[in-house]
Amino acid sequence: MPVVLIEALACGTAVLSTDCPHGPQEILEGGRYGRLVAVGDVDGLAAAVAATLAEAPDREQAGEFSVEWSGAPPPTSMPWGWGSFG
């Protein structure tokens, strides 16, 4: 399982991946949470990188990903009294 995709999405980072077997298709839900490019499609990968860099990250969508995968709502404050997110 490509844990780096899950970690990046949990941090609100825009992601893209080749559509290799066993992982990216399921994690990115067919492109819902990040771009998927066919394996070996060099031009498609270059276009996906350029398009991803040109867009602002969709933090709301990344937050939805985190909640769906963890089953927990996003935190409203830091543990141990470090501060708040709001």
C-alpha positions in Angstrom: 0.0 0.0 0.0 1.4 3.4 -1.0 1.4 5.0 2.5 2.9 8.2 1.2 -0.3 9.0 -0.7 -2.3 8.6 2.5 0.1 10.7 4.5 0.2 13.4 1.8 -3.6 13.6 1.6 -3.9 13.7 5.4 -1.6 16.7 5.4 -3.6 18.5 2.7 -1.0 18.1 0.0 -2.1 17.8 -3.6 -1.2 14.4 -5.0 -0.9 12.6 -8.3 0.1 9.0 -9.1 0.5 6.6 -11.8 -2.4 4.1 -11.9 -0.2 1.2 -11.0 -1.8 -2.0 -9.6 -2.7 -2.3 -5.9 -3.1 1.0 -4.2 -3.4 4.4 -6.0 -6.7 3.7 -7.7 -8.3 2.7 -4.4 -6.7 5.4 -2.3 -7.5 8.2 -4.7 -10.9 6.7 -5.4 -10.4 6.7 -9.2 -9.2 10.3 -9.3 -11.5 11.8 -6.7 -8.7 12.8 -4.4 -5.8 13.2 -6.8 -4.9 12.7 -10.5 -4.2 9.2 -11.8 -2.1 8.8 -14.9 -1.7 5.6 -16.9 1.6 3.8 -16.2 4.1 4.6 -19.0 2.2 7.8 -20.1 5.1 10.2 -19.8 3.3 13.1 -21.5 0.2 12.5 -19.4 2.4 12.5 -16.2 4.1 15.8 -17.3 0.7 17.4 -17.9 -0.7 16.1 -14.6 2.3 17.6 -12.7 1.9 20.9 -14.4 -1.8 21.0 -13.8 -1.4 20.0 -10.1 1.3 22.7 -9.6 -0.9 25.3 -11.2 -3.8 24.7 -8.9 -4.3 25.7 -5.3 -4.6 22.6 -3.0 -8.1 21.7 -2.2 -7.8 21.5 1.6 -11.5 20.9 2.1 -11.3 17.8 -0.1 -8.2 16.6 1.7 -10.0 17.1 5.0 -12.9 14.9 3.7 -10.3 12.3 2.8 -8.9 12.3 6.3 -12.3 12.0 7.9 -13.4 9.2 5.6 -10.2 7.2 6.1 -9.9 7.7 9.8 -13.6 7.7 10.7 -13.1 10.6 13.0 -13.9 14.3 12.6 -11.0 16.7 12.2 -9.6 18.1 15.4 -10.5 21.5 16.6 -7.6 21.9 18.9 -4.1 20.6 19.5 -3.6 18.0 22.1 -2.0 18.9 25.4 -3.1 22.6 25.2 -0.8 23.6 22.3 -3.4 25.9 20.8 -6.3 25.7 18.4 -7.0 25.3 14.7 -9.7 27.8 14.6 
